[in-house]
Amino acid sequence: MDVKKIVLLIGALAIAAVTAVMARNMFSGSSAPVAAAAPVVPAGPEVLVATRSLPVGTIIDAEALKYQVWPEGLVQPAYYIKGNAGPSPAELIGTVVRNEVTAGQPLTMGSLIKPGERGFLAAALGPGMRAVTVSVSNTSGVAGFVFPGDRVDLVLTQEVAGGGEGAPLKASETILRNVRVLATDQRTSAQDETGKAVVQQAATVTLETTPKIAEKIAVAQTIGTLSLSLRSIADNMGELERAIASGEVNVPDGADPKAERKMLLAIASKPADNNPTFTVGADVSRFQRSTVPAKPSVQSASASGAPLAGQQEAGPIGPVVRVARGNTITVVPVGVNK
């Protein structure tokens, strides 16, 4: 090969190498520009929307509502609009959902009903449920710490005299579980006008029950004293697991997860009147009874079942002599000072 061509080739390679090094240094020293999105200024007023799904009968609390920007062209006059004349979210606490509201949907002025308005309590009830009011005291009402929306158990305390002598049997029995509190006195919210929780002793408590449970409560109030036992929030899931394990609830295989969750939540919030538990006086004190006083035994006086000649009367008991005259047997006490 010609020497001149070799020299030109080597020079071209050297120039290419130098150019590549310079290009690499130039691009590595300068970072690529970052595309910054321009802030979008929300257009439209802020309307009141539901933060979660609100079924019919839901009592509104402070976490159920919030303001959210809504497109100007989609705003309806019935919406709760921020800045307009109307109730604030704090003033809506304690109201009840009349029409179901899905999560993120704006609330309308006709979807809520306020305490004192006609049909308020009926709107707070679930489908097929009834409202029952029971009287409570400072002790049976958990000292005023039961608020609307809580769930309680009902404990019946009574004395069973039986047919015999002696002290009656004292017993308490948990007759109902997982009952929702609708109102305490005429209060349907735990907050006052300023939004603060207020502990206030109530004389009556209104409960949500099924028609059959309502009948049981009416009878229980005539038998003895009813007391409320406040339930933990975590007990609902435990109650559901117990129902599934006992076969009371049948969860189908391959069901839609959303439909299954809705079914389980409905079961967990349903009052129960099965599997009652009880405690008698002997379980608390050794000096109390464990059974109902039994009736005194009546002895037969003749072989044919005829009564004794002069039935056994209350008095001193001692040695007796039975005198038989034919089919008649006479019992004569001996050695007893009358």
Secondary structure, 3 states (H helix, E strand, C coil): CCHHHHHHHHHHHHHHHHHHHHHHHHHHHCCCCCCCCCCCCCCCCEEEEECCCECCCCECCCCCEEEEECCHHHCCCCECECCCCCCCHHHHCCCEECCCECCCCECECCCEECCCCCCHHHHHCCCCCEEEEEECCCCCCHHHCCCCCCEEEEEEEEEECCCCCCCCEEEEEEEEEEEEEEEECCECCCECCCCCECCCCCCEEEEEECHHHHHHHHHHHHHCEEEEEECCCCHHHHHHHHHHHHCCCCCCCCCCHHHHHHHHHHHHCCCECCCCEEEEHHHCCCCCCCCCCCCCCCCCCCCCCCCCCCCCCCCCCCCEEEEEECCEEEEEECCCCC
